[in-house]
Amino acid sequence: MEKVKRVKTRVWIVDNIVDKQQVYQQIREAAEWLRAGEVVAFPTETVYGLGADAANTAAVEKIFEAKGRPSDNPLIVHVASRAQAEAVATPLPPVAETLMERFWPGPLTLVLPKRAGAVSERVTAGLPTVAVRMPDHPLALALIEASGLALAAPSANRSGRPSPTTAAHVLADLNGRIAGVIDGGPTGIGVESTVLDCSGDVPVILRPGGVTKEMLSEVIGHVAEAAGGGDEQEAPKAPGMKYTHYAPKAPLWIVAGPPAFLQQLVDESRAEGKTVGVLTTEENKDRYAADVVLPCGTRRELTTVAHRLYDTLRRFDETNVDLIYSEAFPEEGLGAAIMNRLRKAAGGRVISG
């Protein structure tokens, strides 16, 4: 039976506070907890992260304990300056420097050669590389600066669950398991950062995200993609590559086909006595007769789908559905990140018709 020390989780509510001094007083308090070796959840432009001092092995262990995270899954180190990045990674490949200039701060994580002894071996899972990013969120940057620490920070959810895009999502998974959470309101992009391996001759996308392959190619030319998302690797170089992630409680299937085919699957499942949910878009929500139909943004603007994806998956957990059918999305641009997360949530289950 899993044993995790229960703690009282502090919530610093800074959303909608106008007085900047009041905001930064709470940020400084949270930073003190980080320096004391505690873990604190905080908002970024992608999802909420669960931060700890990347150089403190005991603090990093608390992340794994709170999340129930596999020990061979590396963590992303969040920094607030180029100097912090150079303190944990060296040497910086020229391509990485170019990408930092163009996309930092922002949703791009770079896998780089690690500087010996700069971060805990638990952060890198013993690999010779370290994943680093600079978040584009004022509260995240303020927290890193106030703490003076590079922060190891995976998404602030129980391992395997949909990532959190609000403080309420964090508390639903981790209340009593972490020291505190900074409530900065909903996050923006809604899916995690792109992870790009810059440690070899050719940059390789290990996880698609907010910075698309097309955007990267415009800046640095040819970019490769990890075959199969890296699922079979014994030692994944980045989070989100090896295990089932983002899953709602009910089994999820992706349906690659027209709405009529998806409706046929719904009808067959309901005829078997099952309660069925459908994850769709605003354009198609009235085309389905199911027990629960939840739209997740619009096909015209995939940024809205990315923004609402995890929240929609969590909303299904508030229903009594036995299974969920999800529409598929185009794989270009941000659609690649959306489909990557859906395939992980579905455990690779896709029905074509």
C-alpha positions as CSV (number, residue, x, y, z in Angstrom):
1,M,0.0,0.0,0.0
2,E,1.3,3.4,-1.0
3,K,2.5,5.5,2.0
4,V,2.8,9.3,1.5
5,K,3.2,11.7,4.4
6,R,0.1,13.8,4.6
7,V,0.7,17.6,4.9
8,K,-1.4,20.7,5.0
9,T,-1.3,22.2,1.5
10,R,-1.1,25.9,1.6
11,V,-2.8,27.9,-1.2
12,W,-1.5,31.3,-2.2
13,I,-4.3,33.0,-4.2
14,V,-2.7,35.6,-6.5
15,D,-5.2,35.5,-9.3
16,N,-7.0,38.9,-9.8
17,I,-4.9,40.6,-7.1
18,V,-4.1,44.1,-8.4
19,D,-1.6,45.1,-5.7
20,K,1.8,43.8,-7.1
21,Q,3.4,44.1,-3.6
22,Q,0.8,41.7,-2.2
23,V,1.4,39.3,-5.1
24,Y,5.2,39.3,-4.7
25,Q,4.9,38.9,-0.9
26,Q,3.1,35.6,-1.5
27,I,5.7,34.7,-4.1
28,R,8.5,35.3,-1.7
29,E,6.8,33.1,0.9
30,A,6.4,30.3,-1.6
31,A,10.1,30.8,-2.6
32,E,11.1,30.3,1.1
33,W,9.4,27.0,1.2
34,L,11.2,25.9,-2.0
35,R,14.6,26.9,-0.4
36,A,13.6,24.9,2.6
37,G,13.3,21.8,0.4
38,E,9.5,21.7,0.0
39,V,7.5,21.3,-3.2
40,V,5.2,24.0,-4.5
41,A,2.9,24.0,-7.5
42,F,2.8,27.0,-9.7
43,P,1.2,28.2,-13.0
44,T,3.1,28.4,-16.3
45,E,1.9,29.3,-19.7
46,T,1.3,25.6,-20.5
47,V,0.1,23.7,-17.4
48,Y,0.7,24.0,-13.6
49,G,4.1,22.6,-12.6
50,L,5.2,21.0,-9.4
51,G,8.5,22.6,-8.4
52,A,11.4,21.7,-6.2
53,D,15.1,22.7,-6.0
54,A,16.7,20.8,-8.9
55,A,19.9,20.4,-7.0
56,N,18.3,19.0,-3.8
57,T,17.8,15.2,-4.1
58,A,15.6,15.0,-1.0
59,A,13.3,17.8,-2.4
60,V,13.2,16.1,-5.8
61,E,12.2,12.8,-4.2
62,K,9.1,14.6,-2.8
63,I,8.0,15.3,-6.4
64,F,8.2,11.6,-7.3
65,E,6.4,10.6,-4.0
66,A,3.6,13.1,-4.5
67,K,3.0,12.2,-8.1
68,G,3.6,8.5,-7.9
69,R,5.9,9.0,-10.8
70,P,8.1,6.3,-12.3
71,S,11.7,6.8,-11.2
72,D,13.2,6.5,-14.8
73,N,11.1,9.4,-16.0
74,P,13.3,12.6,-16.1
75,L,12.1,16.0,-15.0
76,I,12.3,19.4,-16.8
77,V,14.4,22.1,-15.1
78,H,12.8,25.5,-15.2
79,V,15.0,28.6,-15.3
80,A,14.5,32.3,-15.4
81,S,17.6,33.4,-17.2
82,R,20.2,32.3,-19.7
83,A,22.8,32.2,-16.9
84,Q,20.7,29.7,-15.0
85,A,20.5,27.5,-18.1
86,E,24.2,27.6,-18.6
87,A,24.7,26.7,-14.9
88,V,22.9,23.3,-15.4
89,A,23.8,22.6,-19.1
90,T,27.1,22.8,-20.9
91,P,28.3,23.3,-23.6
92,L,25.3,24.9,-25.3
93,P,25.1,23.8,-28.9
94,P,24.8,26.6,-31.4
95,V,21.4,25.4,-32.5
96,A,20.2,25.6,-28.9
97,E,21.4,29.2,-28.6
98,T,19.5,30.1,-31.7
99,L,16.3,28.6,-30.4
100,M,16.7,30.3,-27.0
101,E,16.9,33.6,-28.7
102,R,13.8,32.9,-30.7
103,F,11.5,31.0,-28.4
104,W,12.5,31.7,-24.8
105,P,10.7,32.5,-22.7
106,G,8.1,30.1,-24.1
107,P,6.8,26.5,-24.4
108,L,10.1,25.0,-25.7
109,T,12.2,22.6,-23.7
110,L,15.7,21.8,-24.9
111,V,17.5,18.6,-24.0
112,L,21.2,19.5,-23.6
113,P,24.4,18.1,-22.3
114,K,24.2,18.4,-18.5
115,R,26.8,20.1,-16.3
116,A,28.3,17.6,-13.9
117,G,26.9,18.0,-10.4
118,A,24.6,20.9,-11.2
119,V,21.3,19.0,-10.7
120,S,20.3,15.9,-8.8
121,E,20.7,12.6,-10.6
122,R,17.0,12.0,-9.9
123,V,16.2,15.0,-12.2
124,T,18.0,13.5,-15.1
125,A,17.3,9.8,-14.3
126,G,21.0,9.2,-14.6
127,L,21.2,10.4,-18.2
128,P,24.1,12.5,-19.5
129,T,21.5,15.1,-20.6
130,V,19.2,17.6,-18.9
131,A,15.9,19.1,-20.2
132,V,15.7,22.9,-19.6
133,R,13.1,25.5,-20.4
134,M,12.3,29.1,-19.5
135,P,8.5,29.5,-18.9
136,D,6.6,32.4,-20.3
137,H,4.6,33.2,-17.2
138,P,5.2,36.2,-14.9
139,L,4.4,34.2,-11.7
140,A,6.6,31.3,-12.7
141,L,9.5,33.6,-13.5
142,A,9.0,35.6,-10.3
143,L,9.0,32.4,-8.2
144,I,12.2,31.1,-9.8
145,E,13.9,34.5,-9.4
146,A,12.7,34.9,-5.8
147,S,13.9,31.4,-4.9
148,G,17.3,31.8,-6.6
149,L,16.9,28.1,-7.7
150,A,16.6,26.2,-10.9
151,L,13.3,24.3,-10.4
152,A,12.7,20.7,-11.4
153,A,9.0,20.8,-12.3
154,P,6.8,18.2,-14.0
155,S,3.1,18.8,-14.3
156,A,1.4,19.1,-10.9
157,N,-0.9,16.1,-11.2
158,R,-0.9,12.4,-10.1
159,S,1.1,10.4,-12.6
160,G,-1.0,9.2,-15.5
161,R,-3.8,11.7,-14.9
162,P,-4.7,14.7,-17.1
163,S,-2.4,17.6,-16.5
164,P,-3.7,20.5,-14.4
165,T,-4.6,23.8,-16.0
166,T,-6.1,25.3,-12.9
167,A,-5.2,25.3,-9.2
168,A,-8.4,23.4,-8.5
169,H,-7.1,20.6,-10.7
170,V,-3.8,20.5,-8.7
171,L,-5.7,20.3,-5.4
172,A,-8.0,17.5,-6.8
173,D,-4.9,15.4,-7.3
174,L,-2.3,16.5,-4.8
175,N,-4.1,18.2,-1.8
176,G,-2.4,16.9,1.3
177,R,0.6,15.6,-0.7
178,I,2.4,18.8,-1.4
179,A,3.4,21.9,0.6
180,G,1.6,24.5,-1.4
181,V,0.2,25.8,-4.7
182,I,0.2,29.3,-6.2
183,D,-3.3,29.9,-7.7
184,G,-2.6,32.2,-10.6
185,G,-5.9,31.3,-12.5
186,P,-6.2,29.2,-15.6
187,T,-3.1,28.5,-17.8
188,G,-3.0,29.7,-21.4
189,I,-1.8,27.1,-23.9
190,G,-3.1,24.1,-22.1
191,V,-0.7,21.4,-23.3
192,E,2.9,20.9,-22.2
193,S,6.0,22.3,-23.9
194,T,7.6,20.9,-27.0
195,V,10.7,18.9,-26.0
196,L,13.5,19.1,-28.5
197,D,16.7,17.0,-28.1
198,C,19.7,19.2,-29.1
199,S,22.3,16.8,-27.8
200,G,23.0,15.1,-31.2
201,D,23.8,16.2,-34.7
202,V,20.1,16.6,-35.8
203,P,17.5,18.2,-33.4
204,V,14.8,15.6,-32.6
205,I,11.3,16.4,-31.3
206,L,10.8,14.0,-28.4
207,R,7.4,15.5,-27.5
208,P,5.3,17.9,-29.6
209,G,3.8,20.9,-27.9
210,G,3.2,24.6,-28.1
211,V,6.1,25.3,-30.4
212,T,5.3,23.3,-33.5
213,K,7.6,21.4,-35.9
214,E,6.8,24.0,-38.6
215,M,7.8,26.8,-36.3
216,L,11.1,25.1,-35.4
217,S,11.9,24.3,-39.1
218,E,11.5,27.9,-40.1
219,V,14.3,28.9,-37.7
220,I,16.7,25.9,-37.8
221,G,15.8,23.9,-40.9
222,H,15.4,20.2,-40.7
223,V,14.0,18.8,-37.5
224,A,13.5,15.0,-36.9
225,E,10.8,13.4,-34.8
226,A,11.3,10.5,-32.4
227,A,9.9,7.3,-33.9
228,G,6.8,6.2,-32.2
229,G,7.1,8.9,-29.6
230,G,9.9,6.9,-27.9
231,D,7.5,4.6,-26.1
232,E,9.8,1.6,-26.2
233,Q,12.9,3.3,-24.9
234,E,14.3,1.9,-21.6
235,A,15.5,5.3,-20.5
236,P,13.3,8.1,-21.9
237,K,15.2,11.3,-22.5
238,A,12.1,13.5,-21.7
239,P,8.8,13.2,-19.9
240,G,5.7,12.0,-21.7
241,M,7.6,9.5,-23.9
242,K,7.2,6.1,-22.2
243,Y,4.1,5.8,-20.1
244,T,0.4,6.3,-20.4
245,H,-0.4,9.9,-19.5
246,Y,-3.3,12.3,-19.2
247,A,-5.9,9.5,-18.9
248,P,-9.5,10.1,-17.6
249,K,-10.9,7.4,-15.3
250,A,-13.1,5.9,-18.0
251,P,-11.4,4.1,-20.9
252,L,-10.9,6.4,-23.9
253,W,-10.9,5.5,-27.6
254,I,-9.9,7.9,-30.4
255,V,-12.1,7.5,-33.5
256,A,-10.5,8.3,-36.8
257,G,-13.6,8.7,-39.1
258,P,-16.6,10.8,-39.8
259,P,-19.2,11.7,-37.1
260,A,-21.6,9.1,-38.5
261,F,-19.1,6.3,-37.8
262,L,-18.5,7.6,-34.3
263,Q,-22.2,7.7,-33.7
264,Q,-22.5,4.1,-34.8
265,L,-19.9,3.1,-32.2
266,V,-21.9,5.1,-29.6
267,D,-25.1,3.3,-30.6
268,E,-23.5,-0.1,-30.4
269,S,-22.0,0.5,-26.9
270,R,-25.3,1.9,-25.6
271,A,-27.1,-1.1,-26.9
272,E,-24.8,-3.2,-24.7
273,G,-26.0,-1.2,-21.7
274,K,-23.0,1.1,-21.4
275,T,-23.0,4.8,-20.6
276,V,-21.1,6.6,-23.3
277,G,-19.4,10.0,-23.5
278,V,-18.2,11.8,-26.6
279,L,-15.3,14.3,-26.8
280,T,-16.1,16.6,-29.7
281,T,-15.9,20.2,-30.9
282,E,-18.4,23.1,-31.0
283,E,-18.9,22.4,-34.7
284,N,-20.0,18.8,-34.1
285,K,-21.6,18.7,-30.7
286,D,-25.2,18.6,-31.9
287,R,-24.4,15.7,-34.2
288,Y,-24.1,13.1,-31.5
289,A,-26.7,11.3,-29.4
290,A,-24.8,10.1,-26.4
291,D,-25.2,10.1,-22.6
292,V,-22.5,12.9,-22.2
293,V,-21.3,15.1,-25.0
294,L,-18.5,17.6,-24.2
295,P,-17.2,20.0,-26.7
296,C,-13.5,20.9,-26.5
297,G,-12.9,24.1,-28.4
298,T,-13.3,24.5,-32.2
299,R,-11.7,22.9,-35.2
300,R,-11.4,26.3,-36.8
301,E,-8.9,27.2,-34.0
302,L,-7.0,24.3,-32.6
303,T,-5.5,26.5,-29.9
304,T,-8.9,26.4,-28.2
305,V,-8.8,22.6,-28.3
306,A,-5.4,22.5,-26.7
307,H,-6.5,25.0,-24.1
308,R,-9.5,23.0,-23.0
309,L,-8.3,19.4,-23.6
310,Y,-7.2,18.5,-20.0
311,D,-10.1,20.3,-18.4
312,T,-12.5,18.4,-20.7
313,L,-10.9,15.0,-19.8
314,R,-11.3,15.9,-16.1
315,R,-14.9,16.9,-16.6
316,F,-15.7,13.3,-17.8
317,D,-14.5,12.1,-14.4
318,E,-17.4,14.1,-12.9
319,T,-19.9,12.0,-14.9
320,N,-20.8,8.3,-14.7
321,V,-19.6,7.3,-18.2
322,D,-18.3,3.8,-18.8
323,L,-16.3,4.8,-21.8
324,I,-15.4,7.8,-24.0
325,Y,-15.1,8.2,-27.7
326,S,-13.0,11.1,-28.9
327,E,-12.9,12.7,-32.4
328,A,-9.4,12.7,-34.0
329,F,-7.7,16.0,-35.1
330,P,-5.4,17.0,-37.9
331,E,-1.8,16.2,-37.1
332,E,-0.4,19.4,-38.5
333,G,0.8,22.3,-36.3
334,L,-0.7,22.3,-32.8
335,G,-2.8,19.3,-33.8
336,A,0.3,17.1,-33.5
337,A,0.5,18.0,-29.8
338,I,-3.2,17.4,-29.3
339,M,-3.2,14.0,-30.9
340,N,0.0,13.1,-29.0
341,R,-1.8,13.8,-25.7
342,L,-5.0,12.0,-26.8
343,R,-3.1,8.9,-27.9
344,K,-1.4,8.8,-24.5
345,A,-4.7,9.3,-22.7
346,A,-6.2,6.5,-24.8
347,G,-3.2,4.2,-24.2
348,G,-2.9,4.0,-28.0
349,R,-6.5,2.9,-28.7
350,V,-7.6,4.1,-32.1
351,I,-10.6,3.0,-34.1
352,S,-10.5,3.8,-37.8
353,G,-13.6,3.8,-40.0
